[in-house]
Amino acid sequence: MPAPAQIATIKRGRKFDQVLEGARTVFLRDGFEGASVDDIAAEAGVSKATLYSYFPDKRILFLEVAKQESRRQADEAEVLVKLTAPPDCVLPEAARRIIAFTVSDLGLAVFRLCVAESDRFPDLGREFYASGPALVRDRLATYLNGAVARGELVIDDVYLAADQFAALCKAGIQLAVSFGVQRHYTEAERERVAKGAVEMFLARYGAKARAPA
C-alpha cells in the first residue's frame, strides 16, 4: 500500500491574506463543494496563477480558512477562561459556542473533508485539530483548573473533563448534521442541548453535587 500523501507546504506572500479573505467569503457562501477556484480568485481580486502559487489545492486553502476560523474561536474562548465567574455562568456560553461551530456550514464541511481525506492526507486532520479543537480544549481545561482551585468543581483530570464537556455539547447534533438528518437548529433547540450539557457536567463535577449529604 502506498504511503499517505503529504499536504503541500503553504507559501506566504504579499497577497496571502487577501486570498484567504476572498476564500473565506466564498467558502462561507457556497460551501466547500460549491466554491470554485475562479470565484475565489475573483473575490480575492487576484489571478488564478497567484492563488495557485499560495495554495496548489482547494483542500489546502479550505483547511487554512478553517484553521483561522478555529483560532478565532479559540481566542474568543480564551476570554471566557480568564473569567473567574462560576461554572454555571461560564459553561453555558462555552457550550453555545461549541454548538454554533458544530452546526455551522464551515464546521460541517471541515469535519467531512478531514474524515474523507484522512487516509490520503492524514496531516489535514492533525493540522486542523491542533490549530482549533485542541486550543479550545486547552483553554477550557485552564478554566476548569481555576474553578477547581476556587473549590467550585472537583475534577481529577481536567483534560478528560474538557473532552467530555465538548462531547456533551454535540450530543444528538453532530451525527444528525453529518448524516443530513437535520441541518438547522433553532435557538431553542441549541439552548436545550447547551443546558443539558452543563447540567450533566455539573452533576458529575460540581462541588455541590460531590459534597457529602
N, C-alpha and C positions, 0 to 999 in steps of 0.2 A: 504494500500500500504506500503510495507516495506521501512524502511529508506534507503537513499542512502548509498552505501558502502563508506568507507573511504580508501584512498590510504595508504599503509603501510609506516611506518616511515623508512627512509633510515638509515642504519648503516654504519658508516665510519670506515675504517681500513687502514692498510699499503698498500694494493693493490687497494684501491678505485680509485685513479687517473688512474692507469694502466687499470682497467676495463673500465672506462669512455673513455679513448683514443681509446681503441680497439673497443668499441661500436660506437664511433663517426665515425671511419673509415668504419665500416660495414654498418651503417645506411646511410651514405652519398653515399656509393657504391651501396647498394642493396635496399634502402628504408625500411620503417617500416615493411611492409608485407613480403618482401623478405628476411629480416635479420633473421637468425636462431640463437638460443642461442648457439648452437655448434660452429657456425662460429665466433660469438662474443668472446666466451671463447678462441678459438684457436688464434684469432687475438690479444687478450689481454695477451695471454700466461699464463692463469690461468685455473683451473679446473672449471667444471660447478658448483660444490659444492661451490667453492669460490665465483663465480659470483652470485649464488642464495643467498649466505649469505649477500650480499650487496643489491641485487635487486631481490626480490622474484617474480617480474612480469616484463615482457618485456616492458609493457607500462610505468612503473615507470622509468625504465632505459632510455627509449627513451625520456621521459619528462625531465629527468635530463640532457641529452645531449642537448636537445633543449633549456633548460634554460641557460646552459652555453654558447651556441652559441648566444642566445639573449643578455646575459650580455656582451659578447664580442662586439656585435653590439652597445649596449648602451654605452660601454666605448669608442668606436670609435666616437659615436655621441657626447660624452662629449667634444672631441677635437674640434668639429665643434662649439659647443655653447660657447666655450671660445673665439672664434674669434670675432673681432669687425668689420669684413668686412660687407658690406651692404647686405641686404637680397637677392638681385638679384645675389649675388655671393655665399652665403652660402646655400640658399634654394635649388638650383638645385642639389647640391651634396647630401643634405639630401634626396631629392626626389629619386635620383638614388639608394641610399642605401635601402630605403623602398621598392622600386620596385624590387630590386635584391632579397631581402629576400622573398617577396611575390611570386615570380615565381620560387624560388629555390625548389628543391625536399624536403629539410628539412622543409621549411616554409609551403609547401602544406601538407606534411604528418602530421605535428603537428596541423595544422588547422583542418584537417579531424578527427584526433584522438580526439582532445578536444571536437569537436562537437558531434562525435559519442558516446563518453563516458560521456557526460555531465550529464545525468540522474543518471547513476550508480556511477560515480566518479566526483562529482561537484568540488572537490578540485583540480582536474587535470588542468582544465582551469584556475582556480583562481591563482594557483601557477605559471603557465606559464605566464599569463598576468602580474602578479606582478613583475616577475623577468626579463621580457623583454619589451613588448609593453608599460607598464606603466612607465618604466625607460626612454625609448626613449621619451615618451610624456612629462615627467617632464623636461628632458634636452632640448627638443625643446622649451618648454614653457619658460625656463630660457633664451634661446637665444632671443625669441620674446620679453620678458620683457626688455632685454638690448636694442634691436632695438627700442622699444617704447621710452625708456629713451633717446635715441640718436635722437629722432624725425624722425626716418626712417619709422616707422609703427604707425598706430593709431588703437589700439585694447583695448576693454574694458575687455574681458575675454580671456586671453592667453591660458587657457587650452582648451576652446572650439575651439579656432583658431587652436591649435595644432592638435586636433582631426579632424578638417575639412581639414587641410593640408594633414594628413595621408590618409584620405578618398579620396581626390582628386588624390593622387598618386596611388591609387588602382583602380581608375575608369576604367571600361572596361577590367580590367585584372583579379582581384581576382575571380569573378564569372566564367569567361571563363576558368581559370586554374582549379578551383574547380570542374567544371562540365565536364572537359575534352574537352572543345570546342577547346582550343588552349593551348598547353603545353609549347611551346618555343617561345620566343620573341627575335627578333634581337635587336642589339644595337640601330638601328634607330627607331624601334618601342618603345623601352623603353624611348628613348630620347624624342620622340613625347609626350608621356604621362607626363614625368617629366616637359617638357617645358610648356605644357598646365596647369599642376597643379600650377606651380609657377606663370604663367601669371594671372590665375584666382584668386589666393590668393592675389597677389599684387594689382589686380584691386579692390579687396574688402578692403584690409587693408593697402595698400601702402599710405604713407603720401602725395605723389604727386597726387594720384588718389582721395584722400579725400580733397585736397586743393580747396578752392572756385575758380570758374572761374573768 
